[in-house]
Amino acid sequence: MKSLFSVVSLFALNASLFLGSFAHADSPTLPAGTVPSVPSVPAAPAQPGIAGMVLPFAAMFAVVYFLMIRPQQKKAKEAQGMMESLKQGDEVLTASGILGKITGITDKVVTLEIADGVRVKMIKSQISQVIKGQIKDLA
């Protein structure tokens, strides 16, 4: 029993000495007349300027503009020009796939002859393309 007590007390003494050395590490004793030094704080990394934050967004917008917006605008402009150039007698293909010959045209409505004596009125914007040549060649 005595040996167990001596081992435990020796362990406790060593632990207190070991831990005690860490307890005073934050405030070491200084000789008289010396000024304690202030620990230096590492400088924060420099924040990016406004150009560094805006530049990635501008680059993304430029990519989207040149790959998506600009081609779509060109396609819409071509379709608008095609619709303005439609005239009576043109053979056209509609968005629904109907082939016909224009027999009447107004600002918004087109009359197509899709078979002999069969005429259909539809909105002008539904014309997808003008077919060069005869419809009978396609059929």
C-alpha positions in Angstrom: 0.0 0.0 0.0 2.8 2.3 0.9 4.4 1.8 -2.5 1.2 2.7 -4.3 0.9 5.9 -2.3 4.5 6.8 -3.1 3.9 6.2 -6.8 0.8 8.3 -6.9 2.3 11.1 -5.0 5.4 11.0 -7.2 3.2 11.1 -10.3 1.2 14.1 -8.9 4.4 16.0 -8.1 5.8 15.5 -11.5 2.5 16.4 -13.2 2.3 19.7 -11.1 5.8 20.6 -12.0 5.3 19.8 -15.7 1.9 21.7 -15.9 3.2 24.5 -13.7 5.9 25.3 -16.3 3.1 25.9 -18.9 1.0 28.0 -16.6 3.6 30.7 -16.4 4.7 30.6 -20.1 2.2 33.4 -21.0 3.7 35.8 -18.4 7.3 35.1 -17.9 9.2 37.0 -15.1 11.3 39.9 -16.4 14.3 41.4 -14.8 13.7 44.8 -13.2 13.7 47.8 -15.5 12.8 45.9 -18.7 9.7 46.7 -20.7 7.7 43.7 -21.8 7.5 43.4 -25.6 4.1 43.3 -27.3 3.8 40.3 -29.5 3.5 41.3 -33.1 0.2 40.5 -34.8 0.6 39.2 -38.3 -0.7 41.7 -40.9 -4.0 40.9 -42.6 -3.7 40.0 -46.2 -4.5 43.0 -48.5 -8.1 43.1 -49.7 -8.5 43.2 -53.5 -9.5 46.5 -55.0 -12.8 47.2 -56.8 -11.2 46.2 -60.1 -10.2 42.8 -58.7 -13.8 42.2 -57.7 -15.5 43.5 -60.9 -13.1 42.0 -63.4 -14.4 38.4 -63.0 -18.0 39.5 -63.4 -17.2 41.6 -66.5 -15.4 38.6 -68.0 -18.4 36.3 -67.4 -20.7 38.8 -68.9 -18.5 39.2 -72.0 -18.5 35.4 -72.5 -22.3 35.2 -72.1 -22.8 38.1 -74.4 -20.6 36.8 -77.2 -21.7 33.2 -77.0 -25.5 33.6 -76.3 -26.9 37.1 -76.5 -25.2 38.4 -79.7 -26.0 35.4 -81.9 -29.6 35.4 -80.7 -29.9 39.1 -81.7 -28.4 38.5 -85.1 -30.9 35.6 -85.7 -33.9 37.7 -84.6 -32.7 40.6 -86.9 -32.5 38.2 -89.9 -36.0 36.8 -89.1 -37.4 40.3 -88.9 -35.8 41.2 -92.3 -37.2 38.0 -93.9 -40.7 38.8 -92.6 -40.5 42.3 -94.0 -39.4 41.1 -97.4 -42.3 38.6 -97.8 -44.4 39.2 -100.9 -47.3 37.6 -102.7 -46.2 34.6 -104.7 -43.3 33.5 -102.3 -43.2 29.9 -101.3 -42.7 29.5 -97.6 -42.3 27.0 -94.8 -44.2 27.6 -91.6 -43.0 26.9 -88.0 -45.4 24.0 -87.9 -44.0 22.5 -91.1 -46.7 23.5 -93.6 -45.5 24.3 -97.1 -47.5 26.9 -99.0 -47.6 29.8 -101.4 -48.4 33.3 -100.2 -51.7 34.5 -101.8 -52.4 37.4 -99.6 -50.4 39.4 -97.0 -51.1 42.2 -94.5 -49.1 43.6 -91.7 -49.8 40.7 -89.3 -51.6 38.0 -91.3 -50.6 35.9 -94.2 -52.9 33.8 -96.4 -51.2 30.6 -97.7 -52.4 28.3 -100.4 -51.3 24.8 -99.1 -53.1 22.8 -101.9 -55.2 23.7 -104.9 -58.1 25.7 -103.6 -57.1 25.3 -99.9 -56.1 28.5 -98.2 -55.1 29.0 -94.6 -54.7 32.3 -92.7 -52.0 32.5 -90.2 -49.9 35.0 -88.2 -47.0 36.3 -90.2 -44.5 35.6 -87.5 -45.1 31.8 -88.0 -43.3 31.9 -91.3 -40.0 30.3 -90.6 -38.3 30.5 -94.0 -38.7 31.3 -97.7 -38.1 28.4 -99.9 -36.2 29.1 -103.1 -37.6 27.0 -105.9 -40.8 25.1 -106.3 -42.7 23.4 -103.5 -43.4 20.6 -105.9 -39.7 19.9 -106.2 -39.6 19.2 -102.4 -42.6 16.9 -102.4 
